[in-house]
């Protein structure tokens, strides 16, 4: 699930769409599990983003994260992942062998009205 996302500062489209996979392929879920998207700068322990994502198709392991108002306001290269709270109380993170790379490039125009 190598995923590289490039966004302009302050943009909120497109959302991140992903298929949650392990070494055997897509992981099926019931859809009752909570799924979140987390994103942080390297070397920083506090996430820039830790927010609810949505199931597109839980049985197919597909999810979507729609950007919040302040998620892309700071340029940088971030590490991202989807985190699923399983019914057992345990967490499973995707991708589990690498990070989603999110690059936010500086907007030349600043924030537009």
C-alpha positions as CSV (number, residue, x, y, z in Angstrom):
1,X,0.0,0.0,0.0
2,X,2.7,2.5,-1.0
3,X,0.8,5.8,-1.1
4,X,2.3,9.2,-1.8
5,X,0.0,12.2,-1.6
6,X,0.9,15.7,-2.7
7,X,-1.3,18.6,-1.7
8,X,-1.0,22.4,-1.9
9,X,-1.1,24.3,1.4
10,X,-4.7,25.0,2.5
11,X,-6.3,22.6,-0.1
12,X,-8.8,20.1,1.1
13,X,-9.4,18.1,-2.1
14,X,-8.9,15.4,-3.1
15,X,-9.5,13.2,0.0
16,X,-7.2,10.2,0.7
17,X,-8.7,7.0,-0.6
18,X,-6.9,3.7,0.4
19,X,-7.3,0.0,0.6
20,X,-6.1,-1.4,4.0
21,X,-3.8,-4.3,3.2
22,X,-1.6,-6.8,5.0
23,X,0.9,-9.2,3.3
24,X,-2.0,-11.3,2.1
25,X,-3.9,-8.4,0.4
26,X,-6.9,-6.4,1.4
27,X,-8.2,-6.9,4.9
28,X,-11.9,-7.3,5.4
29,X,-13.6,-5.5,8.3
30,X,-17.2,-5.6,9.7
31,X,-17.5,-1.8,9.5
32,X,-18.2,-1.5,13.2
33,X,-14.6,-0.8,13.8
34,X,-13.5,2.8,14.3
35,X,-11.0,4.0,11.7
36,X,-8.9,7.1,12.0
37,X,-6.2,8.9,9.9
38,X,-3.0,10.1,11.7
39,X,-0.3,12.3,10.2
40,X,2.8,13.8,11.8
41,X,6.1,15.4,10.9
42,X,9.2,13.1,11.3
43,X,10.7,13.5,14.7
44,X,7.6,15.0,16.2
45,X,5.6,12.9,18.6
46,X,2.3,14.9,18.5
47,X,0.3,14.2,15.4
48,X,-0.7,17.1,13.2
49,X,-3.8,15.1,12.3
50,X,-5.6,12.4,14.3
51,X,-9.2,12.4,13.1
52,X,-12.0,10.1,12.1
53,X,-11.9,8.5,8.6
54,X,-14.8,6.7,6.9
55,X,-15.4,3.2,5.6
56,X,-16.0,3.3,1.9
57,X,-16.4,-0.6,1.9
58,X,-15.4,-2.3,5.1
59,X,-15.6,-5.8,3.6
60,X,-13.1,-4.7,0.9
61,X,-11.0,-2.7,3.4
62,X,-11.4,0.6,1.7
63,X,-11.4,3.9,3.6
64,X,-11.4,7.6,2.9
65,X,-10.1,10.6,4.9
66,X,-11.5,14.0,4.1
67,X,-9.2,16.8,5.0
68,X,-10.1,19.1,7.9
69,X,-9.9,22.9,7.9
70,X,-6.4,23.1,9.4
71,X,-4.9,19.7,8.2
72,X,-2.9,21.2,5.3
73,X,-2.1,24.7,6.6
74,X,1.6,23.8,7.4
75,X,3.9,22.8,4.5
76,X,6.1,19.8,5.0
77,X,6.6,16.1,4.3
78,X,4.5,14.1,6.7
79,X,4.2,10.4,7.7
80,X,0.6,9.1,7.7
81,X,-1.3,6.0,8.5
82,X,-4.8,4.7,9.0
83,X,-5.5,3.3,12.5
84,X,-8.3,0.8,13.1
85,X,-9.6,0.1,16.6
86,X,-10.6,-3.6,16.5
87,X,-13.4,-5.1,18.5
88,X,-10.8,-6.7,20.8
89,X,-9.7,-3.3,21.9
90,X,-6.4,-3.6,20.0
91,X,-5.2,-1.3,17.2
92,X,-4.0,-2.2,13.8
93,X,-2.1,0.4,11.7
94,X,-2.0,0.5,7.9
95,X,0.2,0.4,6.1
96,X,2.1,-1.7,8.6
97,X,5.4,-1.9,6.7
98,X,5.8,1.7,5.6
99,X,4.1,5.1,6.0
100,X,1.9,7.0,3.7
101,X,3.9,10.0,2.5
102,X,2.0,13.3,2.5
103,X,3.8,16.3,1.0
104,X,2.2,19.7,1.5
105,X,3.8,22.3,-0.7
106,X,3.6,26.0,0.0
107,X,0.8,28.0,-1.7
108,X,2.1,31.0,-3.6
109,X,-1.2,32.8,-3.1
110,X,-1.7,32.2,0.6
111,X,-5.2,31.6,2.0
112,X,-7.8,32.7,-0.5
113,X,-11.2,34.0,0.6
